[in-house]
Amino acid sequence: MHAIVIDKPGGPEALQWREVPDPELGRGDVLIDVAASAVNRADVFQRLGFYDPPPGAPPYPGLECSGVVSEVGPDVEGFAPGDRVCALLSGGGYAEKVAVPWQQVMRVPDGVDLVEAAGLPEVACTVWSNVFMTARLRKGETLLVHGGASGIGTLAVQLAKAFGSRVVVTAGSPEKIARCLELGADEGIDYRREDFAEKVKADVILDIMGGKYLPGNVKALKTGGRLVVIGMQGGAKGELDLGALLTKRASVHGTTLRARPVDEKGVIVRGVVDNVWPLVDAGVIRPVVYARVPMRDAAEAHRILESGDHIGKILLVS
Ligand SMILES: NC(=O)c1ccc[n+]([C@@H]2O[C@H](COP(=O)([O-])OP(=O)(O)OC[C@H]3O[C@@H](n4cnc5c(N)ncnc54)[C@H](OP(=O)(O)O)[C@@H]3O)[C@@H](O)[C@H]2O)c1
């Protein structure tokens, strides 16, 4: 098969389309003929040499894919050759084939084409596990989503609205805020002009900035609030005002999805299929796709992501 390999960490040009050995099908694995994958911010960190795949994962980038099952290994439950699926991966999505534990495989939701489906698993699993399983966002509560126009943000806005929350986003331009409002957000804050911590009080905050936003996030939490940090685009370290945290009886969580064991990913994936997919089937939640790029041109897709112009997901079509 062909895959995108990274011989040496560096700029987008480090991503090279090469012939590589086919994946081996292990016990409990599903082999997928990949129709598409999608770009995540984490793939850029992997390309730069800052985010190695966890042990046992394929060396190629790509945390999600869609495609058709070509083979199943022993002990696989619920999938058979010919099934149209999408999957949460530990790596290896930028390839023509990938082997993945069956627990991380999902049906393609109704009304979503096979290529579009590639952009759903990572964002759906991240938002479901953090906002709903960890932070337990409830109907009527306010969710603050930093980077509302990101791949993660566009799904978080739609899902939280569908579950009856008030949603506030931050974004870096009026155009991006307008798109978030179209997706259902109640309010948008242009972080280049305004300080979000002065403007919003939230029950739950989904944060991708890390250290830089920690003081503002704690300030913006309501009593009993839950801050979930999933990214460190503003650095790994920041000052935590424990006095404010204790007084508010608030909590700070940090998580990553990629390194979780298969069983934990399986619980998240089942939660997504049971709770998120029905909303996608019904058209309440739609994949937000910014561009479709041929997979062999993954370098171009990374340039688009790093330009920061995109809203939603950039797909890599096999
Ligand atoms: N921990 C996990 O398991 C996990 C899983 C998936 C993703 N993530 C993280 O989630 C984040 C989003 O991922 P993605 O793939 O969706 O990336 P993406 O589409 O490239 O989004 C990055 C976003 O960062 C926003 N941003 C930059 N500076 C900002 C600031 N000062 N305030 C608010 N937003 C700012 C950008 O918004 P503007 O363009 O509007 O400036 C952009 O929308 C990344 O940090 C990624 O590492 C974590």
The ligand as a Gaussian input file, in Angstrom:
#p B3LYP/6-31G(d) Opt

LIG

0 1
 N       -6.493000      16.166000      24.271000
 C       -7.108000      15.579000      23.269000
 O       -7.500000      14.417000      23.351000
 C       -7.357000      16.338000      21.984000
 C       -8.021000      15.710000      20.919000
 C       -8.250000      16.457000      19.762000
 C       -7.824000      17.768000      19.687000
 N       -7.160000      18.325000      20.731000
 C       -6.695000      19.717000      20.680000
 O       -7.790000      20.531000      20.337000
 C       -7.314000      21.675000      19.628000
 C       -8.110000      21.857000      18.361000
 O       -7.789000      20.803000      17.479000
 P       -8.227000      20.843000      15.963000
 O       -7.645000      19.651000      15.315000
 O       -9.682000      21.083000      15.905000
 O       -7.390000      22.112000      15.463000
 P       -7.672000      23.348000      14.523000
 O       -8.878000      23.122000      13.673000
 O       -6.406000      23.673000      13.843000
 O       -8.000000      24.496000      15.551000
 C       -7.081000      25.277000      16.238000
 C       -7.864000      26.462000      16.755000
 O       -7.106000      27.212000      17.705000
 C       -7.736000      28.467000      17.758000
 N       -6.971000      29.472000      18.486000
 C       -5.709000      29.886000      18.245000
 N       -5.368000      30.840000      19.150000
 C       -6.453000      31.015000      19.960000
 C       -6.732000      31.845000      21.077000
 N       -5.818000      32.690000      21.575000
 N       -7.947000      31.764000      21.666000
 C       -8.884000      30.912000      21.208000
 N       -8.682000      30.076000      20.152000
 C       -7.476000      30.147000      19.532000
 C       -7.886000      28.814000      16.299000
 O       -8.928000      29.732000      16.234000
 P       -8.869000      31.067000      15.319000
 O       -8.497000      30.606000      13.959000
 O      -10.242000      31.607000      15.440000
 O       -7.801000      31.939000      15.882000
 C       -8.255000      27.462000      15.671000
 O       -9.650000      27.379000      15.438000
 C       -5.819000      21.476000      19.398000
 O       -5.118000      22.178000      20.387000
 C       -5.661000      19.992000      19.607000
 O       -4.359000      19.646000      19.998000
 C       -6.926000      17.626000      21.867000

